[in-house]
Amino acid sequence: MLAQYVFTPADTPFRIVRHGHRWRALRDDIEVGRYETPEEAIRDLRTFYPEARLPRRLSDWRFLPDAPLAHLPPPSAAALARLAMA
């Protein structure tokens, strides 16, 4: 899972997801835009969706840190050896 900020009003969740060195703003699963900082994403989301009453400060959003994919097993010793040789 990628690092992301989440705000969940009653009807539709809003997310700001780290995507490489940029941030993607999403309403539900629909991308609204890509931004250099999460603060820029909040500003545009608040402009596009004033009825959602999104928090202005990033600290008021819930932060979910990077996490490994739970469905993938850890790499085998053979796989690690192949990576080390590459």
N, C-alpha and C positions, 0 to 999 in steps of 0.2 A: 504494500500500500504506500502511496506517495504521501508526503507531508501535505496537510491541508488544514484550512480554517473552515469551520462549519457553523452555519446559523440555521435553525429549523423553526420557522414560524409555523402556524397551524396548517397551512395548505401545501406549500412547496419548499423543499430545502434549498438553501443557497450554499455553494462551496467555492472556495478559492484554493486551487490545487497547484502545488509546485510542479512545473513541467520543464525540466532542464534548468536553465537559468532564468526562466520567465514564470509567470503565474497565470493560470487560466481561471476565469470567472465562469461559474456555471449556475444556472437556475434549473433545478432538477437535473436532468442529463443533457440539457441544451447549453452549448457554449455561447457565452455573451461576448467574450473578448479575451485578448491576451495582453498582459501588462508586465512592466519591469518590476513593480513592487506590489505587494498585497494591498497597500494603502490606496494605490491608484485603482485597483479593482473594486475596492469598497466604494470609492467615490463614484465610479461609473454605475455600479449596481444600485446605489442609492438614487442616482439621477434617473436611471431607466425604470426602476420599480419603487417609486415613493410610497405606494400603497402597502408595501411589505414592511415598512418602518424598520429597516435594517440598522443595526448599531453603527455608529460613526467610528468608534475606536476599535482597533484590532484586538485589544485586550478583552473586549466584550464578546468576541467570537470564540468558539471552542476550538482549540488547536489539537490536531491529531498528528503526532510525529511519524516519521518514516517507520515502516515496519516490514519485515520480510514477508513474502507471500506464504501464507500458512499451508497451502496445499502442496508446496514443493518440499521434498525431503532434502536434508543436507547433502552436499556433494560427496560422492564416494572418494576413497583414497586414490583410485585410478584416475578419476576426473581431476582431482587436485594435482596429481603428478603431470597429467597432460597440460594443464594450465601453466604449471611451473616451467615446463619445457618450451612453451610458446614464446 
